[in-house]
């Protein structure tokens, strides 16, 4: 998810009659809102009806995101071993339900071994580069996303996953709105030139409030636990967004894909949720045991 945005300014004088009108928000905002609300409704419906359907959504998202990341790497001359990474990613997500962390670890280790073998036919040139990218793709996308499966395993799993979604979305919306409306001081110009400290503060306020409310109301936790949870999600979401910005800058791409109108690629929406899923599971397991 992208947050803390500063609207781009034109770099050279352009005839205002000829210059196309660019939304102040920097993207097709209405399309982004419609897509975001539709995705949110589908996820919540799955969580509170049949939780395995939610895992299916996570698995499908992992497959598409892995495909997008592999495509971006391929355009940069790096070849990901897609078959073992895609299959192994599905194994990580689904095996987390019956076998927990052991299922994720075993599926990841087997995936890494298959990546080492799959690259043999192409020879030594670029072997380390390609295998490293394959293992990284498996860990970064499916490995992190599998913790969303772990979130929904307990009896109150729907509420736990909801805490992640509410805090993550609030962080994104708060940072985006604050950054667009009042962002002035760049946060990391060499990584993401649209991020501002004002936007980060907006993320921190909105995400912390959402975390506090969701943890206390949905899980019966204490207020300080919710505040800590919300703040942690904001930090990991912001860090995840910056990590993907670095990846895209290194690969020379603007978006990972174009599958979501107003958002870019699916991977461009997953960037903050992937590390946040890990931190959510860790914190909720410690603070509010099932």
N, C-alpha and C positions, 0 to 999 in steps of 0.2 A: 504494500500500500504506500502511496505517496502522500506525504504530509508536509506541513510547514512551508508552503510554496510562496515565492515572491513572483508577481507577474513580470514577464519578460518585457524589456523595453526595446524598441527598434534601435538598431546600431547605426543606421544611416538615414538621412532625410528621404522620405518617400512621399509622393503626391498623395494627399489624403483621399482624393477622389478615386485613385487607382488602387490604393493599398486595401487588401481584403481586411474585413473586420475580424479581429481575433478576440475571442472571449477573454475578459479579464481573468477568468479562472484558469486559462491556459489549456483547456480541453473542452470537449463537447459535454458541458455540465449536465444537461438534461438527459443525454444518453447515459452518462455515468451514473446518475441518480436512479434511473429506471433499471439499469442492469444491476446496480448494487442492491436495490430493494428486492428485486426478483430473486437474486442469489440468496439474500438473507432470509427471505420468506421460505424458500425451498429448504435451506439448511435447518431452520427452526422447526419446520413441519416434520422433517425427517427425525430430528432429535427427540421430539415429543410424541412420536408415533412408534416407529420401528427403528431402533438405534443402529441396526445393521445397515439400513439404508443410508444413514449418515456416513458410515464407514465406506459404503460404495461411492458416495460423493467424494470423499477424501481420496479414494483410490483412483477415480476418474480424473480428479484434479492433478494428482501426482503424475499420471500418465501423460496428460497434455503438457504440464509444466516441464516434465523431463524432456519431452519431444522438442519444446521450444528452446530450452537451454542447450540441448544437443545441436539444434539447428544454428543457434548463434555461435556456438563453438566451431561448428563446421565451416561457417563463413569466415572464421578467423584462421582456418587451416588446421584445426584440431579435431580429430575424429573420435567421437565417443562410441564405445561398443554398445549400441542401442539394445539389441536383443537381451543380453544378460542384465543390463541396467533397468530396462522396462519390466522384465519378468521379476527380477529381484526386488524392485520397488513395490510391486504388487504383493509379493510375499511378505515384505516388511510390514506393510499396512495391515494385511489380513491376519497374519500370524500373531500380531500384537494382541488380538482379541482373546484367543484361547491360551496363549503362552506368555503373554506379558513382555517384559524386557528381554527375556531369553529368546523369545521368538524373533524380536527385532535384531538382536545381536547375531543369532545364527544365520538368519536370512542375509544380513549385511556381509558377514564373513564369506559365505558361499558366493555371493554376488561379486565380491572383490576377487576371489579366486578365479571365477569364470571370466572376469574382465582380463586378468593376466593371461589366460589361455586363449581367449577369443582374438586377441590382437596378434597372435603368432604369425598367421599367414602373410601379414604385411611387412614383415621383416623388422630389422633393428632401427631403421631411421624413424625417429619420432616415437619410439616405443614407450619410453618413460613419460613423455608428454601426454600421449594419448591415454595410457593406462591411468595416469594420475587424474586426468580430466574425467575419466569414466567413474573411478572410485569417488571422486569429489561430487560428481553429479548424483550418484546413488545416496551418498551421505547427506548432502545439502538439501535435496528435495524429499526423497522418500524417507530417509532416516529421521529427519526432523518431523515430517508430517505424521509418521507413525505414532508420535506421542499424542496426537489428537485422538487416535484410537484408544490409547491408554486412558485418556480423560473420560471416555464414555463407558468404560468397562464397569465401574462401580454402580450400585443401585441408583445413586444420585448423579450418574454420569452426564445426563442431559443438562443438569444445572451447572456442572463443572465446565462443560464445553461452552455453555451459554456465557459464563463469566469471561472466558477468553474472547468470545465474539463481541460481547458488549464493550469490554474494555478496549479491544483492538479497534473496533469501528469508531468508538468515541474519540480515541486518540487520533485517528486519521481525520475525522471530520473536524474536530477542534483545531488541529494543527493546520489543516488545509484552509479553513475559513479565516483563522487568525493570520496566517501567513499571507493570504491573498489580500485581505483588507488592510493589514497594518504591518506587514513584514518589511523591515528596513535593514536590519543588521544580519549579514550573511553568517550562516553557521559553519559551513564547510564548502567554501566557494570552489576549491580545487576538486571536490568530489561531486557535489550536487549544488550548482549555482542558484537554484531556486529555493533552497532551504534557508530559513531565518530563525534567529533565536526567539523572535516573537511567536512564530509558528510553533516552536518547540514548547514554549510556555503554554500556549493554547492546548497543545496535545497533553501536556502534563496535568493541567487543570481538568480537562474533560475526561481523560483516561483515568485519573485518580478518583474522580467522583463516580464514574461508572463502575470502577473496580470496587469501591467501597459499598455502593448500593447493591451490586450483584452478589458479592460475597456475603454480605449481611442478610439480604432478603432471600436469596436463593439457597444458600448453604448454611445459614444460621451462624456464620462466623462473627467475630468481633470487629468493631469498626477499624481498629488499627491494622488488623489483618487484611481487610479490604483495601485500605489506603496503601499498605505495602505492596499488595498484589497489583493494584492499578498502576502505581508508580513504576514497578518492575516491568510491566507489560509495555508501558510507554517507552522505557529505555531500550528494551529489546526490539520493539517495533521500529523505533528510530534507527537503531543500529543495523537491523536487518535491511531497512530501506537503503541505508548508506552502503552496506555491503553489496547489494545488487547494483547500485549506481557505479561502484568501483568496477564490478564485473563488466557492466555494459560499456563503460569508458575504456577498459582494457581491450574489449573485443571490437570497439568501434561501432556499436549499435545504439539506437535511440530507444527502441522497445524490443522486448523479447518476441513479441508477436502482435497479431491484430485481431485475435479471436473475440475480444470483448469491446463493443463500441463504447468510446469515451474513456476506456481504461488502457488500451493496448493489449498486450498478451496476458494470458492467465498468470504467468509467472510474475508479471509486473504487479499483480494483486496479492500474490503469495509471499512476496519478499519479506514483509514484516510479520506475517502470521507463522511462518516456518520456525524461526527461533522462539517466537512467543509461545508456540505450542509446547516446546520443551520446558521453558521456564514456568508456564502455567501448571504443567503436570508436577514439576518439582516443588513449586511453592505450595500448591493446594494439597499435595500429599503430606507436606510437613506441617502446614498451618491448620488445615481442616481435614484431618484423616477421615476416610469413608467409614 
